[in-house]
Amino acid sequence: MRKGEQTRSAILAAACELAARDGLEGLTIGALAERMGMSKSGVFAHFGSREDLQIAVLKAYELRFVEDVLRPGLEAPRGLARLRAIFGNWLDRTAVEAASACIWISGATEYDDRPGPVRDELVGMVKSWQRELVRAIRQAVDTGELRADTDPGELVFDLYGVILVLHHDARLMESPDAPARARRAFDRLIASYAVPAPHRRPARTVRAVAS
């Protein structure tokens, strides 16, 4: 890695730490320059503006999120096992982030009513994540483990509610029971949509079409 790339990577890592502590709005070129022992112009040389820096932090957070939550979950078999793995990873990460903050959750609070590139980037990332959850839910329907009338959007809404309450109780209320409660809430949700094992139909198969 070239020296310039190394410096940019180090600045971005420090920016992610500051954003987790102070939020995206608390992330300033001045604070970052002080943290890095650099001049403001030195930071500007790698990130042309505060907005560019905030977006870079969001992208770095999304990359880590995918590596920690989605990719390991995709190693589980298609269906309910995969949905459970993905949500379990998400829950674990949220519980750990309670010590600082989830940049997506804090960013939503900061930018929910502030139009602009940072909000657009954040909304796009959340929608992308929701699409992954919908895909996992539909696969669980296809395997016959969730009811055929399951509304993926409705279930995603409920899952988000569990995560937001977990973040609230673990961070604000400092409740040590929050992760366990969140897991039980997830189990109750899945049970309300699940097809009892003896009544599950065979998984759908995709037939090859001759060319």
FENCOR-V305315 format. One line per field, one symbol per residue. ss: DSSP state (H for helix, E for strand, C for the rest). phi: phi as a letter, one per 20 degrees, with the letter a starting at -180 (. if undefined). burial: 1 if it has 9 or more other ideal C-beta (glycine too) atoms within 8 Angstrom, else 0. Layout:
ss: ???
phi: ???
burial: ???
//
This chain:
ss: CCHHHHHHHHHHHHHHHHHHHHCCCCCCHHHHHHHHCCCHHHHHCCCCCHHHHHHHHHHHHHHHHHHHHHHHHHCCCCCHHHHHHHHHHHHHHHHHHCCCCCHHHHHHHHHCCCCCHHHHHHHHHHHHHHHHHHHHHHHHHHCCCECCCCCHHHHHHHHHHHHHHHHHHHHHCCCCCHHHHHHHHHHHHHHHHECCHHHCCCCCCCCCCCC
phi: .fgfffffffffffffffffednffeecfffffffemceffffffdcfbffffffffffffffffffedfgfffffggoffffffffffffffffffffcaeffffffffdfccfqfffgfffffffffffffffffffffffnedgfefegffffgffffffffgffffefelefegffffffffffffffdfeggfdfefffddefdfe
burial: 0000011111111111011100110110101110010001011101100111111111111100110111111001001111111111111111101100101111110110000001111100110011011101111111111100010100110110011111111110000001101110110011001110000100000000000
//
